[in-house]
Structure formats: structure tokens, C-alpha cells
Amino acid sequence: MTKNIINFIVTIILAIILSQFLPWWSVMVAAFATGLFFSLKRASVFVVPFLAITLFWVAYSFWLSSTNDFILAKKMAVLLPLNGNAYLLILVTGIIGGLAAGVAGIFGKQCVTLLSKS
């Protein structure tokens, strides 16, 4: 259980640091790196980075959108089939980032498994 919490915290910290210098895919680099260095079991290899990046992206996009009263988020939500709901757009944004991070976490674990068998 403590490995999951440590992985969660390290993933968020790495994502925050890397997102200052790299594009959106930096969350995948953070999840991949934590997948390499923290050996998690079974479903937690996907779930922990997924939850960490989902929380990070939801909080970050809420913070960015709240500074302009969700004007851009509402306009973007109209373009998607979300009926102009900015909060739903923020949730979808977090889930998409979480999925990308979860897959990257699995890839990091698979690389460790592949290299350890050789």
C-alpha cells in the first residue's frame, strides 16, 4: 500500500515539474519513469498513474479555467457534445490524461519485466 502512495505522489510531482518544460505528453514520461522505478502489482500499475494524472489535470485545468470564469472551457464544451458544461469538459480532460498516464505506467512496468528476463 505504501508503494502505491509513494508512486502516486512521485508521479504527481514529476508531472508538475515536467509540465513546466514539456508539452502535454510529459505526464506520460512521469508515469513511465515511476513505472520503471516503483514495482507495483497487477491493476495498480495502471490505476495509480491514472488516478494521479487525472487528479493533477482536473485540478490544473480547473485552476486555469477559473481565472477567466470558464469562458474558454464553456466555448470548448459547446464544440464537443457536452452541452456547454465546462465542468464536464474538465472531467473529460482529466480522464484523457489519466488514460495516457495509465498506459505509460503499464509500458514502464513491461520494460522492467522485459529487461529483467534478459
C-alpha positions as CSV (number, residue, x, y, z in Angstrom):
1,M,0.0,0.0,0.0
2,T,2.8,2.4,0.8
3,K,4.4,1.8,-2.7
4,N,1.1,2.9,-4.2
5,I,1.0,6.1,-2.2
6,I,4.7,6.9,-2.9
7,N,4.2,6.2,-6.6
8,F,1.1,8.4,-6.6
9,I,2.9,11.3,-5.0
10,V,6.1,10.9,-7.1
11,T,4.0,10.7,-10.3
12,I,2.2,14.0,-9.5
13,I,5.5,15.7,-8.5
14,L,7.2,14.6,-11.7
15,A,4.2,15.6,-13.8
16,I,4.2,19.1,-12.3
17,I,7.9,19.6,-12.8
18,L,7.9,18.2,-16.4
19,S,4.8,20.0,-17.4
20,Q,6.7,23.3,-16.9
21,F,9.1,22.4,-19.7
22,L,7.5,19.8,-21.9
23,P,4.1,19.6,-23.8
24,W,1.1,17.7,-22.6
25,W,2.8,14.3,-23.1
26,S,5.1,15.0,-20.2
27,V,2.6,13.2,-17.9
28,M,3.3,10.1,-19.9
29,V,7.0,10.5,-19.2
30,A,6.3,10.9,-15.5
31,A,4.1,7.8,-15.4
32,F,6.7,5.8,-17.4
33,A,9.5,6.8,-15.1
34,T,7.6,5.8,-12.0
35,G,6.6,2.6,-13.7
36,L,10.3,1.9,-14.2
37,F,11.4,2.6,-10.6
38,F,8.4,1.5,-8.5
39,S,7.3,-2.1,-8.9
40,L,3.6,-2.2,-8.5
41,K,1.4,-5.3,-8.7
42,R,-1.4,-6.1,-11.1
43,A,-4.0,-3.4,-11.7
44,S,-2.3,-0.8,-9.6
45,V,0.3,-0.4,-12.4
46,F,-2.5,1.2,-14.4
47,V,-4.7,2.6,-11.7
48,V,-2.2,4.6,-9.6
49,P,-0.7,6.7,-12.5
50,F,-4.3,7.0,-13.9
51,L,-5.6,8.5,-10.7
52,A,-2.5,10.7,-10.1
53,I,-2.6,12.3,-13.5
54,T,-6.4,12.5,-13.6
55,L,-6.3,14.4,-10.3
56,F,-3.5,16.6,-11.5
57,W,-5.1,17.5,-14.8
58,V,-8.6,18.1,-13.2
59,A,-7.1,20.4,-10.6
60,Y,-4.8,22.2,-13.0
61,S,-7.5,22.7,-15.7
62,F,-10.0,23.9,-13.0
63,W,-7.4,26.4,-11.7
64,L,-6.6,27.7,-15.2
65,S,-10.3,27.9,-16.2
66,S,-11.4,29.6,-13.0
67,T,-9.1,32.5,-13.6
68,N,-11.2,33.6,-16.6
69,D,-14.6,32.4,-15.3
70,F,-14.6,29.3,-17.5
71,I,-15.2,31.3,-20.7
72,L,-12.9,29.3,-22.9
73,A,-13.9,26.0,-21.3
74,K,-17.6,26.7,-22.0
75,K,-16.8,27.5,-25.6
76,M,-14.8,24.3,-26.0
77,A,-17.6,22.3,-24.3
78,V,-20.0,23.6,-27.0
79,L,-17.8,22.2,-29.7
80,L,-17.8,18.8,-28.0
81,P,-21.2,17.1,-27.3
82,L,-21.1,18.3,-23.7
83,N,-23.9,21.0,-23.9
84,G,-21.5,23.8,-22.9
85,N,-20.8,22.2,-19.5
86,A,-17.3,23.4,-18.5
87,Y,-17.1,21.1,-15.5
88,L,-17.8,18.0,-17.6
89,L,-15.1,19.2,-20.0
90,I,-12.6,19.4,-17.2
91,L,-13.5,15.9,-16.1
92,V,-13.1,14.5,-19.6
93,T,-9.8,16.3,-19.9
94,G,-8.6,14.6,-16.7
95,I,-9.8,11.2,-17.8
96,I,-7.9,11.5,-21.1
97,G,-4.7,12.5,-19.4
98,G,-5.2,9.6,-16.9
99,L,-5.6,7.1,-19.6
100,A,-2.4,8.2,-21.3
101,A,-0.6,8.0,-18.0
102,G,-2.0,4.6,-17.2
103,V,-0.8,3.2,-20.5
104,A,2.6,4.8,-19.9
105,G,2.8,3.2,-16.5
106,I,2.0,-0.2,-17.9
107,F,4.7,0.3,-20.6
108,G,7.2,1.2,-17.9
109,K,6.4,-2.0,-15.9
110,Q,6.6,-4.0,-19.1
111,C,10.0,-2.6,-19.9
112,V,11.3,-3.6,-16.5
113,T,9.9,-7.1,-16.9
114,L,11.4,-7.4,-20.4
115,L,14.8,-6.2,-19.2
116,S,14.9,-8.4,-16.1
117,K,14.2,-11.6,-18.1
118,S,17.2,-10.9,-20.4
